């Protein structure tokens, strides 16, 4: 059976939900086809979900003829990635009781949300949750802790602190690099 054009395509990813293809007044004969295209912009939710599914069906004028419903799924390439940068200020200390400040910045360097809580495990301060709601791509969170220099730190000549961060993506644990910061003793030694 010939079908009068235009044909309306009902699509779940097209702005407005439908497009019209074919030429008004023409007829789509048996065995013939008509083609239309539309563009869809991937969203952050699509990346986080891991795929986007597009489904569509077509109708003739006045919905006289309705086609089958068809769909296609495009998988996302998910790249979860956490990075931690650790720093200390000042980078030198002189005596017992000096206060040095450690800071760390955790950044989502990937293309998907790091969900849930973000935890930092620190060699000096233990583990602590730094974000309860996760991090979106490109988002960072910075925290810090202070440390008092001890007699052992004077004897050692340096204080080394390292840390790494963890989060999750699609129920899989994501672990950052480990970064360290060193403060050095700058003062008279017991050998002088």
N, C-alpha and C positions, 0 to 999 in steps of 0.2 A: 504494500500500500504506500503510495506517495504521501509525504507529510509536508504540509505548507510550512514555509519558513516565515519569520525567524524562529529559531529554537532557543528556549531559555534553559540555561544550565544553572541549577541550584547547587551551590558549593559552600561548604562550611568554613572555608578559609578566605573567601572573597568578601571585601568590604561591601556591605549591603546584601550579601548572601546570594547574589545571582548576577549572571552576565547574559547578554543576548548575542547569539552567533547566527550567521547566515544572512541572507538578503531578503528584506521584506518583499513579498510578492513572488518570490521564487519557490520552487518545490524541491524537496529532498526526495529524490527517487530511490526506489529499492536498490540497495547495494552501494549507494553513494554515502559520503560522509561530509561533515562540515567541522572545521577546527576553530577553536578559540583559545586564547591564552590569558592568563592573569598572573600577577606577581604577589607573592606573600613574603613578608619580612619576618624572619625568625626572631622570637622573643627570648628573653632570659628564662621564662617558664618552660619554653620548648627545650632549651639546653638542659635545664635542671631535670626535666622529665625524661630526657634521653632520646626523645623521638617526637616527631610531629606527624599526625595522620590527617590526610585530606580525603574527604569523601564528597561525591557529587552524583546527581542524577539529572536527566534532561526531560523537558516537556515540550510538546508542540503547542501551537496557539490554543488558548482556552483550556489547556491541560487535557486535550483530547487524547493525546498519546503520552504515556509516562514510561521512561526507560528504566532499566535496572539501576540499582544503586551500586557504585563501585568506589573503591578506596585504595589509597597508596600510602605507605608509611616510609618516612625518611628518618634514618637513625642519626642521632647527634654524636659527634666526637667529643666526649667529655674529658676534660683535662683538669682534674682537681689538683691544686698546688698551694701549699702553705709555705711562707718564708718568714724566718725570724731574723731580726737584726738586733744584736746586743751591744750596749755601749756602757762606759763608765765615766764619771766626772767627779772629781778630777782624776787624771790618769796617774798621778803620783801622790804619795802620802809621806808624812814626815815623822809622826809620833803616834804612840798608843792613844786611842780615843779620837783620832781623826775620823771624820765622817766622809764616806764616799757614796755616791749615788749611782746605782745601777738602773738602767732603763732597757726596755726591749720593745720592739715594734713587730707585731705579727701582721702580715699582709696576705690577703688572698690573691695570689698571682695566677690562678687558674681561670677557667671560663664558666665555671658552675659555682653555685652557692655552696659554701661550707656550712652545713646546718648544725643546729644544736649548740652545745657549749663548746667553747675553745678553751683548752687547758694548756698552761705552760708548766713544764717540769724543769726546775732550776736546781743546779748542783748545790747552791748555797741556801736557797729559801724553800725548797720542796716544790710540791705541785699546788697550783691554784687556778681556779677558773677565772678567765679574764673577760669572757663574753658569754652571755647565756643565750643569745639569739643568733649566733653564727656571724659569718662575714660574706657579703656579696662580692663578686669579682671586682678587684681593684680597691676594696675597702680595707682599712687598717685599724688596729687598736694598739695604743701605747700605754704601758704601765711601768712603774718603777718601784724600787725598794732601796732603802738606805742601809749601810753597813758600817759598824764601828770597828776600827782597826784594833787588833789585839797584839799582845807581846809576841805571839807565834807568827803573826804577819810580818813584824819587824825582823824576826829571826829568819823567816823564809825569804824575805826580800821582794815578795810579790803576793798578790791576791788574784787568783784565777776564778772566774765565774763563767759557767756555760749553761745554756738552756735550749730546749726545743719545744715546739708546740704541737698539739694534736687537735683534730676535729673529726668530722665525719661527712661523708657524701654517699648518699644511697645506702646507708647502713654499713659502709665500709670505713674503717679507721684511716685517716689521712695524717701522716706525720711530716713535719717540716724538717728542714736541715737543722743542724745543731750549730749554734754560734757562740763565741766566747768573747769575753772582755777581760783585759788584764790591767790591774793597777800595780805600779812598781814603787818600792820603797826608795825614797830619795832623802838620805840623811846620813849622819855619822854611823859607821859600823862598829861592831864590838872589836874588830881587828885593829882599829886605829889607836 
